[in-house]
Amino acid sequence: MDNNMFNETADATKQVLDRFGIDILSDHKKFCSAFSDFAPRLSKENKAFFVALSEDIGDIFIRENDAVLTGSKPADDVVQRAASEISEYLNAEKADLVAYSIASALGWKLKNSVSLLSSDNDGFISIGDGTSLIEDLFRRAQNGDNDASFNLGERFFYGRGVKQDYAKAVKWYTLSSDRGDCSSQKKLADCYYLGQGAERNVALAAKRYEQAAEQGDYDSQKALIRCFTIGGAGLSPNRARAEFYSKRYGISIEANTSDGLLRSAQAGDPESQFKLGNMYLRGVGIEQDSEKAMYWLKAAASQGNTDAQFNVACCYLSGIGVPQDKISAVMMFKEAADKGDLDALNNLAGCCLRGDGTSKDQSSAAKYYRQAAEQGHPKAQYNYGECLFNGYGVPKDATSAVKWYRQAAEQGDPDGQYSYGWCLLNGVGTAADPVAGKDMLELAAEQHNTAAQKELGYCYVNGTGTYKNYSVAAALFNKAAAGGDKEAAEALIACYKYGGEYLAANDAKAYRYAEQYGIDYYDI
């Protein structure tokens, strides 16, 4: 624990509060400007407070201050909740620094001790775990960068590098939409239409679709017409408005609406049948109905629509909308694969490898994987690499496996990135290159690959391809443990139990994680 860093940060925060009052915590721009004046040596940390207060933790402290000071609410509970609010943008230790600094400045009495990162040679907190990118996006977004706002929204929407959170995605899409960003307007409209991250509101969706439509976005133009044709939560159908936009954009009023697709589907158009089936399957623009979805997907599949054949096969394999029937799934995968569908070919190989709906046949699995891999399918490239590495249906050949792992990795497949990184770290099938291996693991970890998160944690523990940093390692083990990896949970507990470079031992956290994951603290 770097007491000097904490004391300076807490003291600067206290000076700001003494000078301007507690309400400044709800005005992040004013707070950060004042903080810079009172703590010039900590100017590199302004970004952390900027992020923290922008996530409304200032309002948490304002709201709970009286209750904490009177003893009716435990200070530690409030601080931990506040820290968790900003942990998406900052690593856990830095989030603690911010939350505890504010609490200390307010004079709150805390039972738990503060465990912070040691400082580097310049006296500033070392991050080194990839969160700096999120912080930078946040800073640029708040300063008016629409691309940063949209990208931040996308990260939260898809869970890229952060925990998936539709509500936070909506927050950032809204910020960029209000500045006129077309892509953000469309995504925000989709969120309102589907009720993702906000209460479903077709009226608000139509408003945002119109903004994007007027900038020429074709999908938004179609969606806007659909909103006024069908109506929905907060919006009554309005044929006149739908016709107005239909004429304005030169798009048929029935295009891609359930009514229009239904008529085309009933007339036997396989593409309409496929689209209508997907609408029912996903509940997009229509109430979800798995049975109706399968009816129309089967109709399209019977006419040779390969996309429909693939979807029907997946439904049979998992039992969605129909009784599970792995034999029928295999037949449909094969039918679509014979017509060139690479996803179907990859799935067919998987069925052969596992013996799902067909006899277990590793040789056929390897053959099918290779056929799809040679045509550029990234998941098949990884899967064929696995066959070569483990000797599934082909002789073991680690060198060839690495080549396929690399091709999959270059196309962004997280399993390929992990396997290629592991081989580089360990010099298996290729020359050992710890730095390149660690970099590859980072790419996979950013895509929530649990094995990569754990392996990358060990890199920071052992100093493999990077410097030793137990704080970063603990953060990675925490993510892998949350993904169900027991070994990572044990490593996480060990990090806090014994401490290490850049991480002070913290028995309280070690105990808490042991209880959380059902592991005997004394066995670690």
GIMOZI-V363390 format. One record per residue. N is the residue number from 1. RES is the residue in three letters. BURIAL is + if it has 24 or more other ideal C-beta (glycine too) atoms within 12 Angstrom, else -. D_LAST is the distance of its C-alpha to the last C-alpha in Angstrom with 1 decimal. Layout:
n:N res:RES burial:BURIAL d_last:D_LAST
n:N res:RES burial:BURIAL d_last:D_LAST
This chain:
n:1 res:MET burial:+ d_last:22.7
n:2 res:ASP burial:+ d_last:26.3
n:3 res:ASN burial:- d_last:28.2
n:4 res:ASN burial:- d_last:31.5
n:5 res:MET burial:+ d_last:30.9
n:6 res:PHE burial:+ d_last:29.9
n:7 res:ASN burial:- d_last:32.8
n:8 res:GLU burial:+ d_last:35.3
n:9 res:THR burial:+ d_last:34.3
n:10 res:ALA burial:+ d_last:34.4
n:11 res:ASP burial:- d_last:37.6
n:12 res:ALA burial:+ d_last:39.3
n:13 res:THR burial:+ d_last:38.4
n:14 res:LYS burial:+ d_last:39.8
n:15 res:GLN burial:- d_last:43.0
n:16 res:VAL burial:+ d_last:43.4
n:17 res:LEU burial:+ d_last:43.1
n:18 res:ASP burial:- d_last:45.4
n:19 res:ARG burial:- d_last:47.9
n:20 res:PHE burial:- d_last:48.0
n:21 res:GLY burial:- d_last:46.4
n:22 res:ILE burial:+ d_last:43.4
n:23 res:ASP burial:- d_last:45.2
n:24 res:ILE burial:+ d_last:44.7
n:25 res:LEU burial:+ d_last:41.1
n:26 res:SER burial:- d_last:42.7
n:27 res:ASP burial:- d_last:44.6
n:28 res:HIS burial:+ d_last:42.2
n:29 res:LYS burial:- d_last:44.9
n:30 res:LYS burial:- d_last:46.5
n:31 res:PHE burial:+ d_last:43.2
n:32 res:CYS burial:+ d_last:42.1
n:33 res:SER burial:- d_last:45.5
n:34 res:ALA burial:+ d_last:45.4
n:35 res:PHE burial:+ d_last:41.8
n:36 res:SER burial:- d_last:43.0
n:37 res:ASP burial:- d_last:45.8
n:38 res:PHE burial:+ d_last:43.7
n:39 res:ALA burial:+ d_last:40.9
n:40 res:PRO burial:- d_last:42.5
n:41 res:ARG burial:- d_last:40.0
n:42 res:LEU burial:+ d_last:37.3
n:43 res:SER burial:- d_last:39.5
n:44 res:LYS burial:+ d_last:36.9
n:45 res:GLU burial:+ d_last:34.9
n:46 res:ASN burial:+ d_last:37.8
n:47 res:LYS burial:+ d_last:36.7
n:48 res:ALA burial:+ d_last:33.4
n:49 res:PHE burial:+ d_last:35.5
n:50 res:PHE burial:+ d_last:38.0
n:51 res:VAL burial:+ d_last:35.5
n:52 res:ALA burial:+ d_last:33.9
n:53 res:LEU burial:+ d_last:37.2
n:54 res:SER burial:+ d_last:38.6
n:55 res:GLU burial:+ d_last:35.9
n:56 res:ASP burial:- d_last:37.6
n:57 res:ILE burial:+ d_last:34.9
n:58 res:GLY burial:+ d_last:37.7
n:59 res:ASP burial:+ d_last:39.3
n:60 res:ILE burial:+ d_last:36.2
n:61 res:PHE burial:+ d_last:36.4
n:62 res:ILE burial:+ d_last:40.2
n:63 res:ARG burial:- d_last:40.0
n:64 res:GLU burial:+ d_last:37.4
n:65 res:ASN burial:+ d_last:38.5
n:66 res:ASP burial:- d_last:40.8
n:67 res:ALA burial:- d_last:38.5
n:68 res:VAL burial:+ d_last:35.7
n:69 res:LEU burial:- d_last:38.2
n:70 res:THR burial:- d_last:39.7
n:71 res:GLY burial:- d_last:36.3
n:72 res:SER burial:- d_last:36.7
n:73 res:LYS burial:- d_last:33.8
n:74 res:PRO burial:- d_last:30.3
n:75 res:ALA burial:+ d_last:30.2
n:76 res:ASP burial:+ d_last:26.5
n:77 res:ASP burial:- d_last:27.0
n:78 res:VAL burial:+ d_last:29.9
n:79 res:VAL burial:+ d_last:28.2
n:80 res:GLN burial:+ d_last:25.2
n:81 res:ARG burial:+ d_last:27.7
n:82 res:ALA burial:+ d_last:29.7
n:83 res:ALA burial:+ d_last:26.9
n:84 res:SER burial:- d_last:26.0
n:85 res:GLU burial:+ d_last:29.7
n:86 res:ILE burial:+ d_last:29.6
n:87 res:SER burial:+ d_last:26.2
n:88 res:GLU burial:+ d_last:28.2
n:89 res:TYR burial:+ d_last:30.1
n:90 res:LEU burial:+ d_last:27.8
n:91 res:ASN burial:+ d_last:24.2
n:92 res:ALA burial:+ d_last:22.0
n:93 res:GLU burial:+ d_last:22.2
n:94 res:LYS burial:+ d_last:26.0
n:95 res:ALA burial:+ d_last:26.5
n:96 res:ASP burial:+ d_last:24.9
n:97 res:LEU burial:+ d_last:27.3
n:98 res:VAL burial:+ d_last:30.3
n:99 res:ALA burial:+ d_last:29.5
n:100 res:TYR burial:+ d_last:28.7
n:101 res:SER burial:+ d_last:31.7
n:102 res:ILE burial:+ d_last:34.0
n:103 res:ALA burial:+ d_last:32.6
n:104 res:SER burial:+ d_last:33.1
n:105 res:ALA burial:+ d_last:36.5
n:106 res:LEU burial:+ d_last:37.5
n:107 res:GLY burial:- d_last:36.4
n:108 res:TRP burial:+ d_last:33.8
n:109 res:LYS burial:- d_last:31.6
n:110 res:LEU burial:+ d_last:27.9
n:111 res:LYS burial:- d_last:25.2
n:112 res:ASN burial:+ d_last:22.2
n:113 res:SER burial:- d_last:22.1
n:114 res:VAL burial:+ d_last:22.7
n:115 res:SER burial:+ d_last:20.2
n:116 res:LEU burial:+ d_last:22.3
n:117 res:LEU burial:+ d_last:22.5
n:118 res:SER burial:+ d_last:24.0
n:119 res:SER burial:+ d_last:27.6
n:120 res:ASP burial:- d_last:29.1
n:121 res:ASN burial:- d_last:32.1
n:122 res:ASP burial:- d_last:34.4
n:123 res:GLY burial:- d_last:32.6
n:124 res:PHE burial:+ d_last:31.7
n:125 res:ILE burial:+ d_last:28.5
n:126 res:SER burial:+ d_last:27.2
n:127 res:ILE burial:+ d_last:26.4
n:128 res:GLY burial:+ d_last:26.4
n:129 res:ASP burial:+ d_last:24.7
n:130 res:GLY burial:+ d_last:28.0
n:131 res:THR burial:+ d_last:28.5
n:132 res:SER burial:+ d_last:31.5
n:133 res:LEU burial:+ d_last:33.4
n:134 res:ILE burial:+ d_last:33.1
n:135 res:GLU burial:+ d_last:34.0
n:136 res:ASP burial:- d_last:37.0
n:137 res:LEU burial:+ d_last:38.1
n:138 res:PHE burial:+ d_last:37.9
n:139 res:ARG burial:+ d_last:40.0
n:140 res:ARG burial:+ d_last:42.6
n:141 res:ALA burial:+ d_last:42.8
n:142 res:GLN burial:+ d_last:43.5
n:143 res:ASN burial:- d_last:46.1
n:144 res:GLY burial:- d_last:48.0
n:145 res:ASP burial:- d_last:46.7
n:146 res:ASN burial:+ d_last:47.2
n:147 res:ASP burial:- d_last:45.4
n:148 res:ALA burial:+ d_last:42.3
n:149 res:SER burial:+ d_last:42.6
n:150 res:PHE burial:+ d_last:43.2
n:151 res:ASN burial:+ d_last:40.2
n:152 res:LEU burial:+ d_last:37.9
n:153 res:GLY burial:+ d_last:39.3
n:154 res:GLU burial:+ d_last:38.7
n:155 res:ARG burial:+ d_last:35.0
n:156 res:PHE burial:+ d_last:34.4
n:157 res:PHE burial:+ d_last:36.6
n:158 res:TYR burial:- d_last:34.9
n:159 res:GLY burial:- d_last:31.4
n:160 res:ARG burial:+ d_last:31.7
n:161 res:GLY burial:+ d_last:29.0
n:162 res:VAL burial:+ d_last:28.6
n:163 res:LYS burial:+ d_last:27.9
n:164 res:GLN burial:- d_last:31.1
n:165 res:ASP burial:+ d_last:33.2
n:166 res:TYR burial:+ d_last:36.9
n:167 res:ALA burial:- d_last:37.8
n:168 res:LYS burial:+ d_last:36.8
n:169 res:ALA burial:+ d_last:38.6
n:170 res:VAL burial:+ d_last:41.7
n:171 res:LYS burial:+ d_last:41.4
n:172 res:TRP burial:+ d_last:41.6
n:173 res:TYR burial:+ d_last:44.2
n:174 res:THR burial:+ d_last:46.3
n:175 res:LEU burial:+ d_last:46.2
n:176 res:SER burial:+ d_last:47.4
n:177 res:SER burial:+ d_last:49.8
n:178 res:ASP burial:- d_last:51.6
n:179 res:ARG burial:+ d_last:52.2
n:180 res:GLY burial:- d_last:53.9
n:181 res:ASP burial:+ d_last:51.3
n:182 res:CYS burial:+ d_last:52.4
n:183 res:SER burial:+ d_last:49.2
n:184 res:SER burial:+ d_last:47.4
n:185 res:GLN burial:+ d_last:50.3
n:186 res:LYS burial:+ d_last:50.1
n:187 res:LYS burial:+ d_last:46.3
n:188 res:LEU burial:+ d_last:46.6
n:189 res:ALA burial:+ d_last:49.5
n:190 res:ASP burial:+ d_last:47.4
n:191 res:CYS burial:+ d_last:44.7
n:192 res:TYR burial:+ d_last:47.4
n:193 res:TYR burial:+ d_last:49.1
n:194 res:LEU burial:+ d_last:45.9
n:195 res:GLY burial:- d_last:44.3
n:196 res:GLN burial:+ d_last:41.2
n:197 res:GLY burial:+ d_last:39.8
n:198 res:ALA burial:+ d_last:43.0
n:199 res:GLU burial:- d_last:45.2
n:200 res:ARG burial:- d_last:47.5
n:201 res:ASN burial:+ d_last:50.7
n:202 res:VAL burial:+ d_last:53.3
n:203 res:ALA burial:+ d_last:55.6
n:204 res:LEU burial:+ d_last:53.0
n:205 res:ALA burial:+ d_last:52.2
n:206 res:ALA burial:+ d_last:55.9
n:207 res:LYS burial:+ d_last:56.2
n:208 res:ARG burial:+ d_last:53.5
n:209 res:TYR burial:+ d_last:54.8
n:210 res:GLU burial:+ d_last:58.2
n:211 res:GLN burial:+ d_last:56.9
n:212 res:ALA burial:+ d_last:55.4
n:213 res:ALA burial:+ d_last:58.4
n:214 res:GLU burial:- d_last:60.8
n:215 res:GLN burial:- d_last:59.0
n:216 res:GLY burial:- d_last:59.7
n:217 res:ASP burial:+ d_last:56.5
n:218 res:TYR burial:- d_last:57.8
n:219 res:ASP burial:+ d_last:54.9
n:220 res:SER burial:+ d_last:55.2
n:221 res:GLN burial:+ d_last:59.0
n:222 res:LYS burial:+ d_last:58.5
n:223 res:ALA burial:+ d_last:55.9
n:224 res:LEU burial:+ d_last:58.2
n:225 res:ILE burial:+ d_last:61.0
n:226 res:ARG burial:+ d_last:58.7
n:227 res:CYS burial:+ d_last:57.7
n:228 res:PHE burial:+ d_last:61.3
n:229 res:THR burial:+ d_last:62.3
n:230 res:ILE burial:+ d_last:59.7
n:231 res:GLY burial:+ d_last:58.6
n:232 res:GLY burial:+ d_last:55.5
n:233 res:ALA burial:- d_last:53.6
n:234 res:GLY burial:- d_last:55.7
n:235 res:LEU burial:+ d_last:58.3
n:236 res:SER burial:- d_last:61.4
n:237 res:PRO burial:- d_last:62.8
n:238 res:ASN burial:+ d_last:65.5
n:239 res:ARG burial:- d_last:67.6
n:240 res:ALA burial:- d_last:69.7
n:241 res:ARG burial:+ d_last:66.7
n:242 res:ALA burial:+ d_last:65.3
n:243 res:GLU burial:- d_last:68.7
n:244 res:PHE burial:- d_last:68.9
n:245 res:TYR burial:+ d_last:65.7
n:246 res:SER burial:+ d_last:66.6
n:247 res:LYS burial:- d_last:69.8
n:248 res:ARG burial:- d_last:68.2
n:249 res:TYR burial:+ d_last:65.6
n:250 res:GLY burial:- d_last:67.7
n:251 res:ILE burial:+ d_last:65.2
n:252 res:SER burial:- d_last:66.2
n:253 res:ILE burial:+ d_last:65.4
n:254 res:GLU burial:- d_last:64.0
n:255 res:ALA burial:+ d_last:61.8
n:256 res:ASN burial:+ d_last:58.2
n:257 res:THR burial:+ d_last:58.8
n:258 res:SER burial:+ d_last:58.1
n:259 res:ASP burial:+ d_last:61.8
n:260 res:GLY burial:+ d_last:62.9
n:261 res:LEU burial:+ d_last:60.3
n:262 res:LEU burial:+ d_last:61.2
n:263 res:ARG burial:- d_last:64.9
n:264 res:SER burial:+ d_last:64.1
n:265 res:ALA burial:+ d_last:61.6
n:266 res:GLN burial:- d_last:64.3
n:267 res:ALA burial:- d_last:66.7
n:268 res:GLY burial:- d_last:64.5
n:269 res:ASP burial:- d_last:62.9
n:270 res:PRO burial:+ d_last:59.7
n:271 res:GLU burial:+ d_last:58.1
n:272 res:SER burial:+ d_last:58.8
n:273 res:GLN burial:+ d_last:57.4
n:274 res:PHE burial:+ d_last:54.2
n:275 res:LYS burial:+ d_last:53.8
n:276 res:LEU burial:+ d_last:54.7
n:277 res:GLY burial:+ d_last:52.2
n:278 res:ASN burial:+ d_last:49.4
n:279 res:MET burial:+ d_last:50.5
n:280 res:TYR burial:+ d_last:50.2
n:281 res:LEU burial:+ d_last:46.9
n:282 res:ARG burial:- d_last:45.3
n:283 res:GLY burial:- d_last:47.3
n:284 res:VAL burial:+ d_last:48.7
n:285 res:GLY burial:+ d_last:52.1
n:286 res:ILE burial:+ d_last:52.5
n:287 res:GLU burial:- d_last:50.7
n:288 res:GLN burial:- d_last:48.1
n:289 res:ASP burial:- d_last:49.4
n:290 res:SER burial:+ d_last:47.7
n:291 res:GLU burial:- d_last:50.7
n:292 res:LYS burial:+ d_last:53.2
n:293 res:ALA burial:+ d_last:50.8
n:294 res:MET burial:+ d_last:50.9
n:295 res:TYR burial:+ d_last:54.6
n:296 res:TRP burial:+ d_last:55.4
n:297 res:LEU burial:+ d_last:52.8
n:298 res:LYS burial:+ d_last:54.3
n:299 res:ALA burial:+ d_last:57.7
n:300 res:ALA burial:+ d_last:56.8
n:301 res:ALA burial:+ d_last:55.1
n:302 res:SER burial:- d_last:58.2
n:303 res:GLN burial:- d_last:60.2
n:304 res:GLY burial:- d_last:57.9
n:305 res:ASN burial:+ d_last:55.8
n:306 res:THR burial:+ d_last:52.8
n:307 res:ASP burial:+ d_last:50.5
n:308 res:ALA burial:+ d_last:51.4
n:309 res:GLN burial:+ d_last:50.8
n:310 res:PHE burial:+ d_last:47.3
n:311 res:ASN burial:+ d_last:46.5
n:312 res:VAL burial:+ d_last:48.0
n:313 res:ALA burial:+ d_last:46.0
n:314 res:CYS burial:+ d_last:42.7
n:315 res:CYS burial:+ d_last:43.8
n:316 res:TYR burial:+ d_last:44.6
n:317 res:LEU burial:+ d_last:41.3
n:318 res:SER burial:- d_last:39.3
n:319 res:GLY burial:- d_last:41.9
n:320 res:ILE burial:+ d_last:42.8
n:321 res:GLY burial:+ d_last:46.3
n:322 res:VAL burial:+ d_last:47.1
n:323 res:PRO burial:- d_last:45.7
n:324 res:GLN burial:- d_last:43.2
n:325 res:ASP burial:- d_last:45.2
n:326 res:LYS burial:+ d_last:43.4
n:327 res:ILE burial:- d_last:46.6
n:328 res:SER burial:+ d_last:48.6
n:329 res:ALA burial:+ d_last:45.8
n:330 res:VAL burial:+ d_last:46.0
n:331 res:MET burial:+ d_last:49.8
n:332 res:MET burial:+ d_last:49.7
n:333 res:PHE burial:+ d_last:47.2
n:334 res:LYS burial:+ d_last:49.5
n:335 res:GLU burial:+ d_last:52.5
n:336 res:ALA burial:+ d_last:51.1
n:337 res:ALA burial:+ d_last:49.7
n:338 res:ASP burial:- d_last:53.1
n:339 res:LYS burial:- d_last:54.5
n:340 res:GLY burial:- d_last:52.1
n:341 res:ASP burial:+ d_last:49.2
n:342 res:LEU burial:+ d_last:46.2
n:343 res:ASP burial:+ d_last:43.6
n:344 res:ALA burial:+ d_last:45.2
n:345 res:LEU burial:+ d_last:45.2
n:346 res:ASN burial:+ d_last:41.5
n:347 res:ASN burial:+ d_last:40.8
n:348 res:LEU burial:+ d_last:43.2
n:349 res:ALA burial:+ d_last:41.2
n:350 res:GLY burial:+ d_last:38.0
n:351 res:CYS burial:+ d_last:39.9
n:352 res:CYS burial:+ d_last:41.1
n:353 res:LEU burial:+ d_last:37.7
n:354 res:ARG burial:- d_last:36.1
n:355 res:GLY burial:- d_last:39.3
n:356 res:ASP burial:+ d_last:39.8
n:357 res:GLY burial:+ d_last:43.4
n:358 res:THR burial:+ d_last:44.5
n:359 res:SER burial:- d_last:43.8
n:360 res:LYS burial:- d_last:40.7
n:361 res:ASP burial:- d_last:42.2
n:362 res:GLN burial:+ d_last:39.9
n:363 res:SER burial:- d_last:43.0
n:364 res:SER burial:+ d_last:44.6
n:365 res:ALA burial:+ d_last:41.3
n:366 res:ALA burial:+ d_last:41.1
n:367 res:LYS burial:+ d_last:44.8
n:368 res:TYR burial:+ d_last:44.6
n:369 res:TYR burial:+ d_last:41.6
n:370 res:ARG burial:+ d_last:43.5
n:371 res:GLN burial:+ d_last:46.6
n:372 res:ALA burial:+ d_last:44.9
n:373 res:ALA burial:+ d_last:42.9
n:374 res:GLU burial:- d_last:46.1
n:375 res:GLN burial:- d_last:47.6
n:376 res:GLY burial:- d_last:44.8
n:377 res:HIS burial:+ d_last:42.5
n:378 res:PRO burial:+ d_last:39.1
n:379 res:LYS burial:+ d_last:36.9
n:380 res:ALA burial:+ d_last:39.1
n:381 res:GLN burial:+ d_last:38.6
n:382 res:TYR burial:+ d_last:34.8
n:383 res:ASN burial:+ d_last:35.3
n:384 res:TYR burial:+ d_last:37.7
n:385 res:GLY burial:+ d_last:35.4
n:386 res:GLU burial:+ d_last:32.8
n:387 res:CYS burial:+ d_last:35.6
n:388 res:LEU burial:+ d_last:36.3
n:389 res:PHE burial:+ d_last:32.8
n:390 res:ASN burial:- d_last:32.0
n:391 res:GLY burial:- d_last:35.5
n:392 res:TYR burial:+ d_last:36.3
n:393 res:GLY burial:+ d_last:40.1
n:394 res:VAL burial:+ d_last:40.6
n:395 res:PRO burial:- d_last:39.8
n:396 res:LYS burial:- d_last:36.5
n:397 res:ASP burial:- d_last:37.2
n:398 res:ALA burial:+ d_last:34.4
n:399 res:THR burial:- d_last:37.0
n:400 res:SER burial:+ d_last:38.8
n:401 res:ALA burial:+ d_last:35.7
n:402 res:VAL burial:+ d_last:34.8
n:403 res:LYS burial:+ d_last:38.3
n:404 res:TRP burial:+ d_last:37.9
n:405 res:TYR burial:+ d_last:34.5
n:406 res:ARG burial:+ d_last:36.1
n:407 res:GLN burial:+ d_last:39.0
n:408 res:ALA burial:+ d_last:36.8
n:409 res:ALA burial:+ d_last:34.8
n:410 res:GLU burial:- d_last:38.0
n:411 res:GLN burial:- d_last:39.0
n:412 res:GLY burial:- d_last:35.9
n:413 res:ASP burial:+ d_last:34.1
n:414 res:PRO burial:+ d_last:30.3
n:415 res:ASP burial:+ d_last:29.4
n:416 res:GLY burial:+ d_last:31.8
n:417 res:GLN burial:+ d_last:30.4
n:418 res:TYR burial:+ d_last:26.9
n:419 res:SER burial:+ d_last:28.1
n:420 res:TYR burial:+ d_last:30.5
n:421 res:GLY burial:+ d_last:27.9
n:422 res:TRP burial:+ d_last:25.5
n:423 res:CYS burial:+ d_last:28.5
n:424 res:LEU burial:+ d_last:29.5
n:425 res:LEU burial:+ d_last:26.1
n:426 res:ASN burial:+ d_last:26.0
n:427 res:GLY burial:- d_last:29.7
n:428 res:VAL burial:+ d_last:30.2
n:429 res:GLY burial:+ d_last:33.8
n:430 res:THR burial:+ d_last:34.5
n:431 res:ALA burial:- d_last:34.3
n:432 res:ALA burial:- d_last:30.9
n:433 res:ASP burial:- d_last:31.0
n:434 res:PRO burial:+ d_last:27.6
n:435 res:VAL burial:- d_last:29.3
n:436 res:ALA burial:+ d_last:31.2
n:437 res:GLY burial:+ d_last:28.1
n:438 res:LYS burial:+ d_last:26.1
n:439 res:ASP burial:+ d_last:29.1
n:440 res:MET burial:+ d_last:29.5
n:441 res:LEU burial:+ d_last:25.9
n:442 res:GLU burial:+ d_last:26.6
n:443 res:LEU burial:+ d_last:29.7
n:444 res:ALA burial:+ d_last:27.7
n:445 res:ALA burial:+ d_last:25.0
n:446 res:GLU burial:+ d_last:27.8
n:447 res:GLN burial:+ d_last:29.0
n:448 res:HIS burial:+ d_last:25.7
n:449 res:ASN burial:+ d_last:24.7
n:450 res:THR burial:+ d_last:21.1
n:451 res:ALA burial:+ d_last:20.6
n:452 res:ALA burial:+ d_last:22.2
n:453 res:GLN burial:+ d_last:20.2
n:454 res:LYS burial:+ d_last:16.9
n:455 res:GLU burial:+ d_last:18.7
n:456 res:LEU burial:+ d_last:20.2
n:457 res:GLY burial:+ d_last:16.9
n:458 res:TYR burial:+ d_last:16.1
n:459 res:CYS burial:+ d_last:19.6
n:460 res:TYR burial:+ d_last:19.0
n:461 res:VAL burial:+ d_last:15.8
n:462 res:ASN burial:- d_last:17.8
n:463 res:GLY burial:- d_last:21.2
n:464 res:THR burial:+ d_last:22.7
n:465 res:GLY burial:+ d_last:26.0
n:466 res:THR burial:+ d_last:25.3
n:467 res:TYR burial:+ d_last:24.1
n:468 res:LYS burial:+ d_last:20.5
n:469 res:ASN burial:+ d_last:19.6
n:470 res:TYR burial:+ d_last:16.2
n:471 res:SER burial:+ d_last:17.9
n:472 res:VAL burial:+ d_last:19.5
n:473 res:ALA burial:+ d_last:16.5
n:474 res:ALA burial:+ d_last:14.7
n:475 res:ALA burial:+ d_last:17.9
n:476 res:LEU burial:+ d_last:18.1
n:477 res:PHE burial:+ d_last:14.6
n:478 res:ASN burial:+ d_last:15.7
n:479 res:LYS burial:+ d_last:18.9
n:480 res:ALA burial:+ d_last:17.5
n:481 res:ALA burial:+ d_last:15.1
n:482 res:ALA burial:- d_last:18.3
n:483 res:GLY burial:+ d_last:20.0
n:484 res:GLY burial:- d_last:18.0
n:485 res:ASP burial:+ d_last:15.6
n:486 res:LYS burial:+ d_last:12.3
n:487 res:GLU burial:+ d_last:10.9
n:488 res:ALA burial:+ d_last:12.0
n:489 res:ALA burial:+ d_last:10.4
n:490 res:GLU burial:+ d_last:6.9
n:491 res:ALA burial:+ d_last:8.4
n:492 res:LEU burial:+ d_last:10.0
n:493 res:ILE burial:+ d_last:7.3
n:494 res:ALA burial:+ d_last:6.2
n:495 res:CYS burial:+ d_last:10.0
n:496 res:TYR burial:+ d_last:10.7
n:497 res:LYS burial:+ d_last:8.3
n:498 res:TYR burial:- d_last:9.8
n:499 res:GLY burial:+ d_last:12.8
n:500 res:GLY burial:+ d_last:15.2
n:501 res:GLU burial:+ d_last:18.7
n:502 res:TYR burial:+ d_last:20.3
n:503 res:LEU burial:+ d_last:17.3
n:504 res:ALA burial:+ d_last:16.9
n:505 res:ALA burial:- d_last:13.7
n:506 res:ASN burial:+ d_last:13.9
n:507 res:ASP burial:- d_last:12.0
n:508 res:ALA burial:+ d_last:14.4
n:509 res:LYS burial:+ d_last:13.6
n:510 res:ALA burial:+ d_last:9.8
n:511 res:TYR burial:- d_last:10.7
n:512 res:ARG burial:- d_last:13.4
n:513 res:TYR burial:+ d_last:11.7
n:514 res:ALA burial:+ d_last:9.3
n:515 res:GLU burial:- d_last:12.7
n:516 res:GLN burial:- d_last:14.5
n:517 res:TYR burial:+ d_last:12.7
n:518 res:GLY burial:- d_last:12.2
n:519 res:ILE burial:+ d_last:8.5
n:520 res:ASP burial:- d_last:7.2
n:521 res:TYR burial:+ d_last:5.7
n:522 res:TYR burial:- d_last:5.4
n:523 res:ASP burial:- d_last:3.8
n:524 res:ILE burial:- d_last:0.0
